[in-house]
Amino acid sequence: MKMMQGEAPALPPITVPTCIRWAEHDPLFPYAWTDRLGETFSNLDLKMFPDVGHFPHREDPDRAAAEIAGFFARINWK
């Protein structure tokens, strides 16, 4: 019944290594909204993706690919 009152049940944090690159100039989802991601992801690799808007993978695909590849290299994922 708590959800009906606007409260969601607390869930355990996600422990899988998680890479989030948040666009610096996203007009829909401001970077400031990342302030609580650590509550959901306990193994979070969060960095601002500078000088791009809402679609960094389209605005700077080479840099986006390098960030993703770098993350997988750091966690030794094969």
N, CA, C and O atoms as a Maestro MAE file, in Angstrom:
{
 s_m_m2io_version
 :::
 2.0.0
}

f_m_ct {
 s_m_title
 :::
 protein
 m_atom[312] {
  # First column is atom index #
  i_m_mmod_type
  r_m_x_coord
  r_m_y_coord
  r_m_z_coord
  i_m_residue_number
  s_m_chain_name
  s_m_pdb_residue_name
  s_m_pdb_atom_name
  i_m_atomic_number
  :::
  1 25 0.805 -1.195 0.000 1 A "MET " " N  " 7
  2 3 0.000 0.000 0.000 1 A "MET " " CA " 6
  3 2 0.852 1.264 0.000 1 A "MET " " C  " 6
  4 15 0.372 2.333 -0.378 1 A "MET " " O  " 8
  5 25 2.130 1.152 0.427 2 A "LYS " " N  " 7
  6 3 2.976 2.339 0.468 2 A "LYS " " CA " 6
  7 2 3.166 2.948 -0.918 2 A "LYS " " C  " 6
  8 15 3.266 4.168 -1.050 2 A "LYS " " O  " 8
  9 25 3.218 2.113 -1.947 3 A "MET " " N  " 7
  10 3 3.404 2.660 -3.290 3 A "MET " " CA " 6
  11 2 2.241 3.558 -3.674 3 A "MET " " C  " 6
  12 15 2.417 4.518 -4.424 3 A "MET " " O  " 8
  13 25 1.068 3.257 -3.171 4 A "MET " " N  " 7
  14 3 -0.091 4.096 -3.455 4 A "MET " " CA " 6
  15 2 0.080 5.465 -2.801 4 A "MET " " C  " 6
  16 15 -0.537 6.442 -3.226 4 A "MET " " O  " 8
  17 25 0.917 5.534 -1.769 5 A "GLN " " N  " 7
  18 3 1.146 6.787 -1.066 5 A "GLN " " CA " 6
  19 2 2.357 7.526 -1.609 5 A "GLN " " C  " 6
  20 15 2.746 8.558 -1.061 5 A "GLN " " O  " 8
  21 25 2.968 7.011 -2.691 6 A "GLY " " N  " 7
  22 3 4.103 7.685 -3.288 6 A "GLY " " CA " 6
  23 2 5.451 7.198 -2.820 6 A "GLY " " C  " 6
  24 15 6.466 7.826 -3.121 6 A "GLY " " O  " 8
  25 25 5.496 6.093 -2.089 7 A "GLU " " N  " 7
  26 3 6.764 5.559 -1.611 7 A "GLU " " CA " 6
  27 2 6.997 4.183 -2.216 7 A "GLU " " C  " 6
  28 15 6.142 3.302 -2.124 7 A "GLU " " O  " 8
  29 25 8.146 4.006 -2.828 8 A "ALA " " N  " 7
  30 3 8.504 2.703 -3.392 8 A "ALA " " CA " 6
  31 2 9.327 1.939 -2.362 8 A "ALA " " C  " 6
  32 15 10.057 2.546 -1.579 8 A "ALA " " O  " 8
  33 25 9.218 0.630 -2.356 9 A "PRO " " N  " 7
  34 3 10.020 -0.144 -1.414 9 A "PRO " " CA " 6
  35 2 11.500 -0.018 -1.743 9 A "PRO " " C  " 6
  36 15 11.872 0.075 -2.913 9 A "PRO " " O  " 8
  37 25 12.337 -0.015 -0.726 10 A "ALA " " N  " 7
  38 3 13.784 0.060 -0.934 10 A "ALA " " CA " 6
  39 2 14.273 -1.247 -1.552 10 A "ALA " " C  " 6
  40 15 13.876 -2.331 -1.126 10 A "ALA " " O  " 8
  41 25 15.122 -1.136 -2.542 11 A "LEU " " N  " 7
  42 3 15.701 -2.301 -3.193 11 A "LEU " " CA " 6
  43 2 17.193 -2.333 -2.899 11 A "LEU " " C  " 6
  44 15 17.797 -1.285 -2.671 11 A "LEU " " O  " 8
  45 25 17.796 -3.513 -2.900 12 A "PRO " " N  " 7
  46 3 19.249 -3.562 -2.683 12 A "PRO " " CA " 6
  47 2 19.967 -2.929 -3.872 12 A "PRO " " C  " 6
  48 15 19.450 -2.939 -4.989 12 A "PRO " " O  " 8
  49 25 21.164 -2.377 -3.631 13 A "PRO " " N  " 7
  50 3 21.882 -1.756 -4.741 13 A "PRO " " CA " 6
  51 2 22.313 -2.787 -5.787 13 A "PRO " " C  " 6
  52 15 22.503 -3.964 -5.482 13 A "PRO " " O  " 8
  53 25 22.460 -2.325 -6.996 14 A "ILE " " N  " 7
  54 3 22.955 -3.150 -8.096 14 A "ILE " " CA " 6
  55 2 24.470 -3.196 -7.960 14 A "ILE " " C  " 6
  56 15 25.120 -2.150 -7.943 14 A "ILE " " O  " 8
  57 25 25.045 -4.399 -7.862 15 A "THR " " N  " 7
  58 3 26.477 -4.533 -7.600 15 A "THR " " CA " 6
  59 2 27.313 -4.797 -8.848 15 A "THR " " C  " 6
  60 15 28.542 -4.758 -8.780 15 A "THR " " O  " 8
  61 25 26.686 -5.059 -9.966 16 A "VAL " " N  " 7
  62 3 27.399 -5.289 -11.220 16 A "VAL " " CA " 6
  63 2 28.119 -3.998 -11.619 16 A "VAL " " C  " 6
  64 15 27.525 -2.923 -11.521 16 A "VAL " " O  " 8
  65 25 29.368 -4.067 -12.063 17 A "PRO " " N  " 7
  66 3 30.036 -2.852 -12.523 17 A "PRO " " CA " 6
  67 2 29.188 -2.146 -13.583 17 A "PRO " " C  " 6
  68 15 28.751 -2.758 -14.557 17 A "PRO " " O  " 8
  69 25 28.968 -0.860 -13.373 18 A "THR " " N  " 7
  70 3 28.072 -0.094 -14.223 18 A "THR " " CA " 6
  71 2 28.769 1.170 -14.709 18 A "THR " " C  " 6
  72 15 29.307 1.940 -13.913 18 A "THR " " O  " 8
  73 25 28.753 1.372 -16.009 19 A "CYS " " N  " 7
  74 3 29.368 2.549 -16.623 19 A "CYS " " CA " 6
  75 2 28.267 3.495 -17.080 19 A "CYS " " C  " 6
  76 15 27.393 3.123 -17.863 19 A "CYS " " O  " 8
  77 25 28.325 4.721 -16.579 20 A "ILE " " N  " 7
  78 3 27.380 5.745 -17.023 20 A "ILE " " CA " 6
  79 2 28.179 6.971 -17.429 20 A "ILE " " C  " 6
  80 15 28.958 7.511 -16.644 20 A "ILE " " O  " 8
  81 25 27.974 7.400 -18.666 21 A "ARG " " N  " 7
  82 3 28.548 8.643 -19.161 21 A "ARG " " CA " 6
  83 2 27.375 9.571 -19.428 21 A "ARG " " C  " 6
  84 15 26.574 9.330 -20.331 21 A "ARG " " O  " 8
  85 25 27.281 10.618 -18.648 22 A "TRP " " N  " 7
  86 3 26.132 11.525 -18.707 22 A "TRP " " CA " 6
  87 2 26.538 12.782 -19.454 22 A "TRP " " C  " 6
  88 15 27.559 13.392 -19.137 22 A "TRP " " O  " 8
  89 25 25.763 13.166 -20.422 23 A "ALA " " N  " 7
  90 3 26.090 14.314 -21.267 23 A "ALA " " CA " 6
  91 2 26.057 15.622 -20.479 23 A "ALA " " C  " 6
  92 15 25.147 15.878 -19.691 23 A "ALA " " O  " 8
  93 25 27.057 16.420 -20.714 24 A "GLU " " N  " 7
  94 3 27.180 17.699 -20.010 24 A "GLU " " CA " 6
  95 2 26.040 18.653 -20.340 24 A "GLU " " C  " 6
  96 15 25.551 19.359 -19.458 24 A "GLU " " O  " 8
  97 25 25.615 18.684 -21.587 25 A "HIS " " N  " 7
  98 3 24.620 19.672 -22.018 25 A "HIS " " CA " 6
  99 2 23.295 19.028 -22.412 25 A "HIS " " C  " 6
  100 15 22.627 19.502 -23.331 25 A "HIS " " O  " 8
  101 25 22.916 17.975 -21.739 26 A "ASP " " N  " 7
  102 3 21.654 17.304 -22.050 26 A "ASP " " CA " 6
  103 2 20.498 18.194 -21.613 26 A "ASP " " C  " 6
  104 15 20.358 18.477 -20.423 26 A "ASP " " O  " 8
  105 25 19.665 18.640 -22.553 27 A "PRO " " N  " 7
  106 3 18.557 19.526 -22.192 27 A "PRO " " CA " 6
  107 2 17.394 18.793 -21.518 27 A "PRO " " C  " 6
  108 15 16.542 19.427 -20.896 27 A "PRO " " O  " 8
  109 25 17.352 17.476 -21.636 28 A "LEU " " N  " 7
  110 3 16.256 16.706 -21.046 28 A "LEU " " CA " 6
  111 2 16.585 16.158 -19.660 28 A "LEU " " C  " 6
  112 15 15.729 16.132 -18.776 28 A "LEU " " O  " 8
  113 25 17.827 15.720 -19.479 29 A "PHE " " N  " 7
  114 3 18.254 15.108 -18.222 29 A "PHE " " CA " 6
  115 2 19.538 15.781 -17.742 29 A "PHE " " C  " 6
  116 15 20.627 15.362 -18.132 29 A "PHE " " O  " 8
  117 25 19.435 16.805 -16.913 30 A "PRO " " N  " 7
  118 3 20.610 17.538 -16.465 30 A "PRO " " CA " 6
  119 2 21.590 16.647 -15.692 30 A "PRO " " C  " 6
  120 15 21.187 15.714 -14.998 30 A "PRO " " O  " 8
  121 25 22.872 16.955 -15.827 31 A "TYR " " N  " 7
  122 3 23.902 16.189 -15.122 31 A "TYR " " CA " 6
  123 2 23.665 16.190 -13.609 31 A "TYR " " C  " 6
  124 15 24.030 15.232 -12.927 31 A "TYR " " O  " 8
  125 25 23.073 17.230 -13.095 32 A "ALA " " N  " 7
  126 3 22.795 17.310 -11.653 32 A "ALA " " CA " 6
  127 2 21.959 16.131 -11.164 32 A "ALA " " C  " 6
  128 15 21.981 15.804 -9.978 32 A "ALA " " O  " 8
  129 25 21.229 15.497 -12.064 33 A "TRP " " N  " 7
  130 3 20.380 14.369 -11.681 33 A "TRP " " CA " 6
  131 2 21.184 13.116 -11.355 33 A "TRP " " C  " 6
  132 15 20.615 12.121 -10.907 33 A "TRP " " O  " 8
  133 25 22.483 13.147 -11.568 34 A "THR " " N  " 7
  134 3 23.316 11.980 -11.260 34 A "THR " " CA " 6
  135 2 23.647 11.897 -9.775 34 A "THR " " C  " 6
  136 15 24.257 10.921 -9.337 34 A "THR " " O  " 8
  137 25 23.263 12.885 -9.003 35 A "ASP " " N  " 7
  138 3 23.701 12.978 -7.612 35 A "ASP " " CA " 6
  139 2 23.298 11.792 -6.738 35 A "ASP " " C  " 6
  140 15 23.911 11.582 -5.691 35 A "ASP " " O  " 8
  141 25 22.311 11.027 -7.122 36 A "ARG " " N  " 7
  142 3 21.867 9.902 -6.291 36 A "ARG " " CA " 6
  143 2 22.076 8.538 -6.942 36 A "ARG " " C  " 6
  144 15 21.601 7.531 -6.417 36 A "ARG " " O  " 8
  145 25 22.771 8.484 -8.064 37 A "LEU " " N  " 7
  146 3 22.979 7.202 -8.739 37 A "LEU " " CA " 6
  147 2 23.755 6.218 -7.871 37 A "LEU " " C  " 6
  148 15 23.553 5.008 -7.978 37 A "LEU " " O  " 8
  149 25 24.632 6.717 -7.023 38 A "GLY " " N  " 7
  150 3 25.393 5.850 -6.126 38 A "GLY " " CA " 6
  151 2 24.518 5.075 -5.159 38 A "GLY " " C  " 6
  152 15 24.954 4.058 -4.619 38 A "GLY " " O  " 8
  153 25 23.304 5.526 -4.928 39 A "GLU " " N  " 7
  154 3 22.373 4.798 -4.063 39 A "GLU " " CA " 6
  155 2 21.843 3.541 -4.757 39 A "GLU " " C  " 6
  156 15 21.448 2.582 -4.094 39 A "GLU " " O  " 8
  157 25 21.836 3.549 -6.086 40 A "THR " " N  " 7
  158 3 21.309 2.429 -6.856 40 A "THR " " CA " 6
  159 2 22.416 1.508 -7.347 40 A "THR " " C  " 6
  160 15 22.236 0.292 -7.406 40 A "THR " " O  " 8
  161 25 23.551 2.080 -7.695 41 A "PHE " " N  " 7
  162 3 24.663 1.310 -8.257 41 A "PHE " " CA " 6
  163 2 25.855 1.397 -7.305 41 A "PHE " " C  " 6
  164 15 26.460 2.460 -7.168 41 A "PHE " " O  " 8
  165 25 26.196 0.290 -6.647 42 A "SER " " N  " 7
  166 3 27.288 0.335 -5.676 42 A "SER " " CA " 6
  167 2 28.662 0.256 -6.336 42 A "SER " " C  " 6
  168 15 29.667 0.561 -5.694 42 A "SER " " O  " 8
  169 25 28.727 -0.146 -7.598 43 A "ASN " " N  " 7
  170 3 29.994 -0.245 -8.320 43 A "ASN " " CA " 6
  171 2 29.884 0.614 -9.581 43 A "ASN " " C  " 6
  172 15 29.913 0.112 -10.705 43 A "ASN " " O  " 8
  173 25 29.759 1.918 -9.359 44 A "LEU " " N  " 7
  174 3 29.435 2.864 -10.428 44 A "LEU " " CA " 6
  175 2 30.680 3.572 -10.946 44 A "LEU " " C  " 6
  176 15 31.487 4.086 -10.171 44 A "LEU " " O  " 8
  177 25 30.821 3.590 -12.253 45 A "ASP " " N  " 7
  178 3 31.838 4.371 -12.940 45 A "ASP " " CA " 6
  179 2 31.092 5.490 -13.670 45 A "ASP " " C  " 6
  180 15 30.642 5.314 -14.802 45 A "ASP " " O  " 8
  181 25 30.970 6.628 -13.015 46 A "LEU " " N  " 7
  182 3 30.201 7.768 -13.538 46 A "LEU " " CA " 6
  183 2 31.151 8.891 -13.914 46 A "LEU " " C  " 6
  184 15 32.002 9.287 -13.119 46 A "LEU " " O  " 8
  185 25 31.003 9.393 -15.111 47 A "LYS " " N  " 7
  186 3 31.775 10.558 -15.551 47 A "LYS " " CA " 6
  187 2 30.889 11.412 -16.452 47 A "LYS " " C  " 6
  188 15 30.001 10.914 -17.144 47 A "LYS " " O  " 8
  189 25 31.159 12.696 -16.419 48 A "MET " " N  " 7
  190 3 30.473 13.596 -17.331 48 A "MET " " CA " 6
  191 2 31.066 13.401 -18.729 48 A "MET " " C  " 6
  192 15 32.276 13.239 -18.889 48 A "MET " " O  " 8
  193 25 30.205 13.419 -19.716 49 A "PHE " " N  " 7
  194 3 30.622 13.361 -21.109 49 A "PHE " " CA " 6
  195 2 30.586 14.811 -21.594 49 A "PHE " " C  " 6
  196 15 29.524 15.317 -21.958 49 A "PHE " " O  " 8
  197 25 31.747 15.482 -21.601 50 A "PRO " " N  " 7
  198 3 31.738 16.927 -21.867 50 A "PRO " " CA " 6
  199 2 31.419 17.290 -23.315 50 A "PRO " " C  " 6
  200 15 31.660 16.529 -24.252 50 A "PRO " " O  " 8
  201 25 30.875 18.469 -23.441 51 A "ASP " " N  " 7
  202 3 30.653 19.121 -24.742 51 A "ASP " " CA " 6
  203 2 29.659 18.414 -25.658 51 A "ASP " " C  " 6
  204 15 29.715 18.593 -26.875 51 A "ASP " " O  " 8
  205 25 28.752 17.616 -25.101 52 A "VAL " " N  " 7
  206 3 27.724 16.984 -25.930 52 A "VAL " " CA " 6
  207 2 26.363 17.181 -25.285 52 A "VAL " " C  " 6
  208 15 26.253 17.531 -24.110 52 A "VAL " " O  " 8
  209 25 25.326 16.946 -26.087 53 A "GLY " " N  " 7
  210 3 23.952 17.083 -25.619 53 A "GLY " " CA " 6
  211 2 23.353 15.727 -25.302 53 A "GLY " " C  " 6
  212 15 24.004 14.886 -24.682 53 A "GLY " " O  " 8
  213 25 22.137 15.515 -25.716 54 A "HIS " " N  " 7
  214 3 21.370 14.331 -25.320 54 A "HIS " " CA " 6
  215 2 21.848 13.032 -25.966 54 A "HIS " " C  " 6
  216 15 21.594 11.955 -25.426 54 A "HIS " " O  " 8
  217 25 22.525 13.106 -27.096 55 A "PHE " " N  " 7
  218 3 22.918 11.893 -27.826 55 A "PHE " " CA " 6
  219 2 24.434 11.814 -28.025 55 A "PHE " " C  " 6
  220 15 24.903 11.961 -29.153 55 A "PHE " " O  " 8
  221 25 25.213 11.587 -26.962 56 A "PRO " " N  " 7
  222 3 26.670 11.559 -27.127 56 A "PRO " " CA " 6
  223 2 27.143 10.485 -28.102 56 A "PRO " " C  " 6
  224 15 28.148 10.671 -28.787 56 A "PRO " " O  " 8
  225 25 26.437 9.381 -28.170 57 A "HIS " " N  " 7
  226 3 26.832 8.303 -29.085 57 A "HIS " " CA " 6
  227 2 26.643 8.699 -30.546 57 A "HIS " " C  " 6
  228 15 27.245 8.093 -31.433 57 A "HIS " " O  " 8
  229 25 25.823 9.699 -30.802 58 A "ARG " " N  " 7
  230 3 25.653 10.206 -32.179 58 A "ARG " " CA " 6
  231 2 26.483 11.457 -32.415 58 A "ARG " " C  " 6
  232 15 26.970 11.692 -33.521 58 A "ARG " " O  " 8
  233 25 26.642 12.258 -31.369 59 A "GLU " " N  " 7
  234 3 27.375 13.514 -31.511 59 A "GLU " " CA " 6
  235 2 28.891 13.295 -31.555 59 A "GLU " " C  " 6
  236 15 29.609 14.035 -32.227 59 A "GLU " " O  " 8
  237 25 29.366 12.289 -30.845 60 A "ASP " " N  " 7
  238 3 30.796 11.989 -30.817 60 A "ASP " " CA " 6
  239 2 30.974 10.472 -30.667 60 A "ASP " " C  " 6
  240 15 31.414 9.998 -29.620 60 A "ASP " " O  " 8
  241 25 30.631 9.715 -31.717 61 A "PRO " " N  " 7
  242 3 30.633 8.256 -31.612 61 A "PRO " " CA " 6
  243 2 31.998 7.647 -31.316 61 A "PRO " " C  " 6
  244 15 32.078 6.632 -30.624 61 A "PRO " " O  " 8
  245 25 33.066 8.242 -31.822 62 A "ASP " " N  " 7
  246 3 34.392 7.678 -31.551 62 A "ASP " " CA " 6
  247 2 34.737 7.780 -30.063 62 A "ASP " " C  " 6
  248 15 35.259 6.834 -29.473 62 A "ASP " " O  " 8
  249 25 34.446 8.912 -29.479 63 A "ARG " " N  " 7
  250 3 34.726 9.085 -28.048 63 A "ARG " " CA " 6
  251 2 33.811 8.188 -27.222 63 A "ARG " " C  " 6
  252 15 34.254 7.602 -26.234 63 A "ARG " " O  " 8
  253 25 32.557 8.072 -27.605 64 A "ALA " " N  " 7
  254 3 31.637 7.201 -26.874 64 A "ALA " " CA " 6
  255 2 32.124 5.758 -26.924 64 A "ALA " " C  " 6
  256 15 32.123 5.065 -25.907 64 A "ALA " " O  " 8
  257 25 32.542 5.304 -28.106 65 A "ALA " " N  " 7
  258 3 33.054 3.934 -28.240 65 A "ALA " " CA " 6
  259 2 34.308 3.741 -27.400 65 A "ALA " " C  " 6
  260 15 34.481 2.693 -26.779 65 A "ALA " " O  " 8
  261 25 35.184 4.739 -27.374 66 A "ALA " " N  " 7
  262 3 36.407 4.638 -26.574 66 A "ALA " " CA " 6
  263 2 36.094 4.564 -25.087 66 A "ALA " " C  " 6
  264 15 36.743 3.818 -24.354 66 A "ALA " " O  " 8
  265 25 35.112 5.324 -24.637 67 A "GLU " " N  " 7
  266 3 34.715 5.285 -23.219 67 A "GLU " " CA " 6
  267 2 34.169 3.902 -22.850 67 A "GLU " " C  " 6
  268 15 34.512 3.353 -21.803 67 A "GLU " " O  " 8
  269 25 33.330 3.352 -23.704 68 A "ILE " " N  " 7
  270 3 32.749 2.032 -23.442 68 A "ILE " " CA " 6
  271 2 33.834 0.962 -23.464 68 A "ILE " " C  " 6
  272 15 33.884 0.113 -22.574 68 A "ILE " " O  " 8
  273 25 34.704 0.996 -24.473 69 A "ALA " " N  " 7
  274 3 35.786 0.017 -24.561 69 A "ALA " " CA " 6
  275 2 36.723 0.141 -23.362 69 A "ALA " " C  " 6
  276 15 37.178 -0.867 -22.823 69 A "ALA " " O  " 8
  277 25 37.011 1.367 -22.947 70 A "GLY " " N  " 7
  278 3 37.866 1.578 -21.779 70 A "GLY " " CA " 6
  279 2 37.261 0.997 -20.511 70 A "GLY " " C  " 6
  280 15 37.965 0.402 -19.694 70 A "GLY " " O  " 8
  281 25 35.968 1.170 -20.352 71 A "PHE " " N  " 7
  282 3 35.290 0.605 -19.182 71 A "PHE " " CA " 6
  283 2 35.419 -0.916 -19.166 71 A "PHE " " C  " 6
  284 15 35.774 -1.500 -18.142 71 A "PHE " " O  " 8
  285 25 35.133 -1.554 -20.293 72 A "PHE " " N  " 7
  286 3 35.226 -3.011 -20.340 72 A "PHE " " CA " 6
  287 2 36.655 -3.487 -20.114 72 A "PHE " " C  " 6
  288 15 36.861 -4.537 -19.505 72 A "PHE " " O  " 8
  289 25 37.636 -2.745 -20.587 73 A "ALA " " N  " 7
  290 3 39.041 -3.100 -20.337 73 A "ALA " " CA " 6
  291 2 39.364 -3.000 -18.844 73 A "ALA " " C  " 6
  292 15 40.061 -3.858 -18.303 73 A "ALA " " O  " 8
  293 25 38.853 -1.944 -18.169 74 A "ARG " " N  " 7
  294 3 39.130 -1.768 -16.738 74 A "ARG " " CA " 6
  295 2 38.530 -2.870 -15.891 74 A "ARG " " C  " 6
  296 15 39.098 -3.240 -14.863 74 A "ARG " " O  " 8
  297 25 37.393 -3.400 -16.306 75 A "ILE " " N  " 7
  298 3 36.779 -4.470 -15.493 75 A "ILE " " CA " 6
  299 2 37.187 -5.847 -16.004 75 A "ILE " " C  " 6
  300 15 36.680 -6.861 -15.523 75 A "ILE " " O  " 8
  301 25 38.101 -5.893 -16.977 76 A "ASN " " N  " 7
  302 3 38.599 -7.155 -17.533 76 A "ASN " " CA " 6
  303 2 37.476 -8.036 -18.070 76 A "ASN " " C  " 6
  304 15 37.473 -9.248 -17.858 76 A "ASN " " O  " 8
  305 25 36.534 -7.425 -18.757 77 A "TRP " " N  " 7
  306 3 35.420 -8.182 -19.329 77 A "TRP " " CA " 6
  307 2 35.786 -8.685 -20.709 77 A "TRP " " C  " 6
  308 15 36.258 -7.932 -21.560 77 A "TRP " " O  " 8
  309 25 35.564 -9.951 -20.912 78 A "LYS " " N  " 7
  310 3 35.927 -10.552 -22.202 78 A "LYS " " CA " 6
  311 2 34.753 -11.292 -22.780 78 A "LYS " " C  " 6
  312 15 34.858 -11.867 -23.863 78 A "LYS " " O  " 8
  :::
 }
 m_bond[311] {
  # First column is bond index #
  i_m_from
  i_m_to
  i_m_order
  :::
  1 1 2 1
  2 2 3 1
  3 3 4 2
  4 3 5 1
  5 5 6 1
  6 6 7 1
  7 7 8 2
  8 7 9 1
  9 9 10 1
  10 10 11 1
  11 11 12 2
  12 11 13 1
  13 13 14 1
  14 14 15 1
  15 15 16 2
  16 15 17 1
  17 17 18 1
  18 18 19 1
  19 19 20 2
  20 19 21 1
  21 21 22 1
  22 22 23 1
  23 23 24 2
  24 23 25 1
  25 25 26 1
  26 26 27 1
  27 27 28 2
  28 27 29 1
  29 29 30 1
  30 30 31 1
  31 31 32 2
  32 31 33 1
  33 33 34 1
  34 34 35 1
  35 35 36 2
  36 35 37 1
  37 37 38 1
  38 38 39 1
  39 39 40 2
  40 39 41 1
  41 41 42 1
  42 42 43 1
  43 43 44 2
  44 43 45 1
  45 45 46 1
  46 46 47 1
  47 47 48 2
  48 47 49 1
  49 49 50 1
  50 50 51 1
  51 51 52 2
  52 51 53 1
  53 53 54 1
  54 54 55 1
  55 55 56 2
  56 55 57 1
  57 57 58 1
  58 58 59 1
  59 59 60 2
  60 59 61 1
  61 61 62 1
  62 62 63 1
  63 63 64 2
  64 63 65 1
  65 65 66 1
  66 66 67 1
  67 67 68 2
  68 67 69 1
  69 69 70 1
  70 70 71 1
  71 71 72 2
  72 71 73 1
  73 73 74 1
  74 74 75 1
  75 75 76 2
  76 75 77 1
  77 77 78 1
  78 78 79 1
  79 79 80 2
  80 79 81 1
  81 81 82 1
  82 82 83 1
  83 83 84 2
  84 83 85 1
  85 85 86 1
  86 86 87 1
  87 87 88 2
  88 87 89 1
  89 89 90 1
  90 90 91 1
  91 91 92 2
  92 91 93 1
  93 93 94 1
  94 94 95 1
  95 95 96 2
  96 95 97 1
  97 97 98 1
  98 98 99 1
  99 99 100 2
  100 99 101 1
  101 101 102 1
  102 102 103 1
  103 103 104 2
  104 103 105 1
  105 105 106 1
  106 106 107 1
  107 107 108 2
  108 107 109 1
  109 109 110 1
  110 110 111 1
  111 111 112 2
  112 111 113 1
  113 113 114 1
  114 114 115 1
  115 115 116 2
  116 115 117 1
  117 117 118 1
  118 118 119 1
  119 119 120 2
  120 119 121 1
  121 121 122 1
  122 122 123 1
  123 123 124 2
  124 123 125 1
  125 125 126 1
  126 126 127 1
  127 127 128 2
  128 127 129 1
  129 129 130 1
  130 130 131 1
  131 131 132 2
  132 131 133 1
  133 133 134 1
  134 134 135 1
  135 135 136 2
  136 135 137 1
  137 137 138 1
  138 138 139 1
  139 139 140 2
  140 139 141 1
  141 141 142 1
  142 142 143 1
  143 143 144 2
  144 143 145 1
  145 145 146 1
  146 146 147 1
  147 147 148 2
  148 147 149 1
  149 149 150 1
  150 150 151 1
  151 151 152 2
  152 151 153 1
  153 153 154 1
  154 154 155 1
  155 155 156 2
  156 155 157 1
  157 157 158 1
  158 158 159 1
  159 159 160 2
  160 159 161 1
  161 161 162 1
  162 162 163 1
  163 163 164 2
  164 163 165 1
  165 165 166 1
  166 166 167 1
  167 167 168 2
  168 167 169 1
  169 169 170 1
  170 170 171 1
  171 171 172 2
  172 171 173 1
  173 173 174 1
  174 174 175 1
  175 175 176 2
  176 175 177 1
  177 177 178 1
  178 178 179 1
  179 179 180 2
  180 179 181 1
  181 181 182 1
  182 182 183 1
  183 183 184 2
  184 183 185 1
  185 185 186 1
  186 186 187 1
  187 187 188 2
  188 187 189 1
  189 189 190 1
  190 190 191 1
  191 191 192 2
  192 191 193 1
  193 193 194 1
  194 194 195 1
  195 195 196 2
  196 195 197 1
  197 197 198 1
  198 198 199 1
  199 199 200 2
  200 199 201 1
  201 201 202 1
  202 202 203 1
  203 203 204 2
  204 203 205 1
  205 205 206 1
  206 206 207 1
  207 207 208 2
  208 207 209 1
  209 209 210 1
  210 210 211 1
  211 211 212 2
  212 211 213 1
  213 213 214 1
  214 214 215 1
  215 215 216 2
  216 215 217 1
  217 217 218 1
  218 218 219 1
  219 219 220 2
  220 219 221 1
  221 221 222 1
  222 222 223 1
  223 223 224 2
  224 223 225 1
  225 225 226 1
  226 226 227 1
  227 227 228 2
  228 227 229 1
  229 229 230 1
  230 230 231 1
  231 231 232 2
  232 231 233 1
  233 233 234 1
  234 234 235 1
  235 235 236 2
  236 235 237 1
  237 237 238 1
  238 238 239 1
  239 239 240 2
  240 239 241 1
  241 241 242 1
  242 242 243 1
  243 243 244 2
  244 243 245 1
  245 245 246 1
  246 246 247 1
  247 247 248 2
  248 247 249 1
  249 249 250 1
  250 250 251 1
  251 251 252 2
  252 251 253 1
  253 253 254 1
  254 254 255 1
  255 255 256 2
  256 255 257 1
  257 257 258 1
  258 258 259 1
  259 259 260 2
  260 259 261 1
  261 261 262 1
  262 262 263 1
  263 263 264 2
  264 263 265 1
  265 265 266 1
  266 266 267 1
  267 267 268 2
  268 267 269 1
  269 269 270 1
  270 270 271 1
  271 271 272 2
  272 271 273 1
  273 273 274 1
  274 274 275 1
  275 275 276 2
  276 275 277 1
  277 277 278 1
  278 278 279 1
  279 279 280 2
  280 279 281 1
  281 281 282 1
  282 282 283 1
  283 283 284 2
  284 283 285 1
  285 285 286 1
  286 286 287 1
  287 287 288 2
  288 287 289 1
  289 289 290 1
  290 290 291 1
  291 291 292 2
  292 291 293 1
  293 293 294 1
  294 294 295 1
  295 295 296 2
  296 295 297 1
  297 297 298 1
  298 298 299 1
  299 299 300 2
  300 299 301 1
  301 301 302 1
  302 302 303 1
  303 303 304 2
  304 303 305 1
  305 305 306 1
  306 306 307 1
  307 307 308 2
  308 307 309 1
  309 309 310 1
  310 310 311 1
  311 311 312 2
  :::
 }
}
